Amino acid sequence: MINSSERDKEIDLLHQKIQVKDQRIEQLENLLLQARQQHFGTSSEKLSPDQITLFN
């Protein structure tokens, strides 16, 4: 059976692991947001001169 001190250490370790994983998730979410903005942002909607002739 685990004593109180060992259980508290295990709980602290698990909290630290969760914190590290939460930080990694936040980093990945920010990278995904940047990638979406680069891919789908206003610069991706610019028309080339060849496309303009399609509407004539």
Backbone bond lengths (Angstrom), bond angles and torsions (degrees), N, CA, C in turn:
res aa  C-N    CA-C-N  psi(-1)  N-CA   C-N-CA  omega(-1)  CA-C   N-CA-C  phi
1 M - - - 1.451 - - 1.531 109.61 -
2 I 1.320 116.77 140.82 1.461 122.45 -178.02 1.523 109.41 -83.28
3 N 1.334 114.55 133.73 1.469 116.66 177.99 1.531 110.07 -82.00
4 S 1.308 115.72 172.34 1.460 122.34 -174.15 1.527 111.99 -60.72
5 S 1.306 117.24 -40.70 1.460 121.67 -178.52 1.533 111.09 -65.35
6 E 1.316 116.51 -44.44 1.459 120.57 179.16 1.531 111.20 -65.01
7 R 1.317 116.02 -39.40 1.456 120.84 178.58 1.531 110.10 -64.33
8 D 1.325 116.75 -42.36 1.464 120.69 179.07 1.535 110.90 -63.51
9 K 1.318 116.98 -39.79 1.470 120.76 177.61 1.527 110.46 -64.16
10 E 1.313 115.72 -42.44 1.464 120.44 178.70 1.526 110.78 -63.52
11 I 1.299 117.11 -41.90 1.471 121.77 178.27 1.523 110.11 -62.84
12 D 1.336 117.24 -44.22 1.465 120.71 178.23 1.522 111.27 -61.80
13 L 1.320 116.43 -42.07 1.458 120.77 178.27 1.527 110.95 -61.76
14 L 1.310 117.09 -43.63 1.463 121.01 178.91 1.526 111.52 -64.66
15 H 1.324 116.99 -38.08 1.467 120.47 176.71 1.523 110.43 -63.32
16 Q 1.317 116.82 -40.78 1.468 120.76 178.38 1.533 110.75 -64.13
17 K 1.312 116.17 -42.56 1.465 119.92 178.97 1.523 110.72 -62.38
18 I 1.312 116.18 -41.33 1.465 120.43 178.78 1.522 110.01 -63.31
19 Q 1.321 116.89 -42.60 1.461 121.27 -179.93 1.536 110.80 -61.76
20 V 1.316 117.34 -43.15 1.465 121.55 178.32 1.525 110.17 -62.74
21 K 1.309 116.55 -43.51 1.468 120.30 -179.82 1.532 111.05 -67.20
22 D 1.332 117.34 -38.39 1.462 120.47 177.11 1.526 110.98 -62.84
23 Q 1.332 116.89 -39.85 1.460 120.62 177.92 1.528 110.58 -64.99
24 R 1.318 116.82 -40.72 1.470 120.92 179.20 1.526 110.70 -65.43
25 I 1.318 116.74 -40.14 1.470 120.94 177.27 1.526 109.63 -61.71
26 E 1.318 116.65 -43.25 1.466 120.43 179.77 1.535 110.48 -62.68
27 Q 1.329 117.14 -42.30 1.465 120.87 177.36 1.521 110.88 -60.29
28 L 1.314 116.60 -46.01 1.463 120.73 -178.85 1.523 111.90 -66.15
29 E 1.330 116.61 -37.45 1.462 119.87 177.39 1.528 110.44 -64.21
30 N 1.334 116.65 -39.68 1.462 120.30 178.16 1.525 111.09 -65.90
31 L 1.326 116.96 -40.88 1.466 120.17 176.86 1.525 111.21 -63.05
32 L 1.315 116.42 -41.27 1.461 120.74 178.29 1.526 110.73 -63.73
33 L 1.318 117.15 -42.51 1.459 121.02 178.13 1.525 110.84 -60.82
34 Q 1.331 116.64 -44.78 1.464 120.22 178.55 1.528 111.20 -62.57
35 A 1.312 116.65 -42.77 1.461 120.39 179.79 1.522 110.81 -63.66
36 R 1.308 117.09 -41.18 1.472 120.36 178.34 1.522 110.88 -64.38
37 Q 1.340 116.14 -41.49 1.459 119.38 -179.69 1.526 110.75 -65.67
38 Q 1.317 117.41 -38.56 1.459 120.12 178.04 1.524 111.14 -67.75
39 H 1.311 115.78 -39.97 1.470 119.92 -175.94 1.523 112.26 -78.20
40 F 1.316 116.79 -43.35 1.461 120.77 -173.70 1.522 113.70 -107.24
41 G 1.326 118.19 2.98 1.465 121.79 -177.38 1.518 112.21 -67.30
42 T 1.329 115.85 179.23 1.463 120.71 -176.15 1.522 112.12 -61.73
43 S 1.319 118.41 -30.79 1.462 119.37 -179.77 1.526 111.68 -65.68
44 S 1.308 117.17 -26.15 1.472 119.44 179.16 1.524 111.64 -76.47
45 E 1.341 117.44 -9.65 1.456 121.04 -177.33 1.522 112.98 -99.04
46 K 1.321 117.64 5.82 1.454 120.16 -179.65 1.529 110.03 -68.81
47 L 1.315 114.32 141.56 1.463 120.52 179.10 1.520 110.17 -91.61
48 S 1.282 115.61 141.93 1.457 119.29 171.55 1.524 107.57 -87.62
49 P 1.310 117.59 159.01 1.479 119.56 179.19 1.522 112.69 -56.45
50 D 1.315 117.99 -32.54 1.464 121.17 178.94 1.528 112.26 -65.19
51 Q 1.335 116.62 -33.28 1.453 119.88 179.91 1.512 113.00 -71.87
52 I 1.311 116.48 -30.42 1.467 120.18 -178.76 1.528 110.66 -63.81
53 T 1.318 117.24 -34.87 1.468 120.30 -179.12 1.517 112.35 -68.32
54 L 1.295 118.60 -16.44 1.458 121.48 178.23 1.522 112.05 -67.04
55 F 1.318 117.49 -24.11 1.458 121.76 -176.83 1.516 113.27 -92.53
56 N 1.305 118.35 -0.53 1.473 121.46 179.54 1.513 111.22 -90.52
